[in-house]
Amino acid sequence: MADARALPARVRTLAAPRWEWPELLQYGVALVLALLVLASLLLLRGVPLELRSDPPGAEVRDERGLLGHTPLRRGLHCRDGRARLWVAKPGHVTWEWSGFCPSSGPLRIEARLLRY
């Protein structure tokens, strides 16, 4: 069998292995990490939230803290495609919502607060 160095450069390039195992392992690890980052971004995605309350001016909170006061329009953080909200106003029963975030479009919620 002829030595590969004796072959013309074009033939030598075609005959050479295209990937070595360390390169395959390196690119495989990079691909897995990229897929994990993409999956985490999809699970921790934000969706537009439109929340109104009756009466208006109530505090809106999620698991991370205060989001604002109603009427509220802002992004909502969804963990594992789910969210949990609390709407509170002095003199009224705290209203709670827990559910799935929509895959597209805004999440529209109307909270009716009951007086004590």
N, C-alpha and C positions, 0 to 999 in steps of 0.2 A: 504494500500500500504506500502511496506517495505521501510525503510530508506536506502538511497543509500550507507551510510557508512557501513551498515551491509552486503552488497554484497561483494563477493570476488574482489580483486584488478583488475583482468582482466575484469570482467563483469562491474565493476564500470568505467573503462576506456572506454569501448565500449558504455556505457550508457551516459557518460558525453557529453555535447555539444562540438563539435570540435572547434568552433570559437565563440568568444563573439563579440558583436557589436563594442566595441571600437577597437578591433583588426582588424575586417573587415574594419572599417573606416580608420584606420591607413594604412593598406595595400592597400586599394583602392586609397587613396591620393598618396601614394608612386608610385603606378602603373600609375596614371594619370600624375604625374610629370615626370616619366621616359619616357612616351610616348611623352610628350611635348618637352623634351630634344632631343629625337630621331628625331622628326619632324623638330625641328629647325636645327639640324645638317644636315638633308637631304636638307633643303631649303638653308642653307648657305654652301653648300658643295664646295669643290675646285675641279677643273678639270685641267688636263694638257693642257697648252696652247702652241701652236707652231705658232709664228707669224713672217712672213717675209715681207719685204717691198722692193719696187723698187722706189728709190734707198735705199740701206741699211744704217743703222746708225741712223734711225729716233727714236725719243723718243716715248715710249708707255706709256700711262696713262689710269687708270680706275677711277672710282668715288672716290677711296681712295687716289690716288696720282700716282707718278711715279713708273712704273713696271720695266723699263729698256730700252735698246736700241735694235733695230732689227739687226740681227735675234735674236729672243727671244724664249727661252724654259723655262717655269716655271709654277707653279701652279697659277690658276686664281680663284679669289673669286667670287662665283655666289650668288646673292641675289634673293630669290624666283625663282631660276632656270634660272635667266637671268643675262646678263652681258652687260656692255657698255664700249667701248674702243675708245681712240683717239690716232692717230698716227700723229706726227708732225715733220717737219724738216724745218729749215730756208730756205726761198726761195720757199717753196712749200705750196700748199693748205692743211690745216689740214683734214685728212681722219677720218671719224667716222664710227663705227660699233656698232650696238645694236641688240641683239638676244638672243635666248635660248641656254643654255649650254647643251651639250650632256649628256645623262644619263650614257653612258660608252664611253671610248676611248677619245683621245685628241680632242681639238678644234683647227682645222687648218685654219689659215687665211692668205691670201696674200693681202697686201695693195699696191696699185699702186698710188703713190703720183704725182700730177700734178704740174708743175712749174707755178709760177705766170705769 
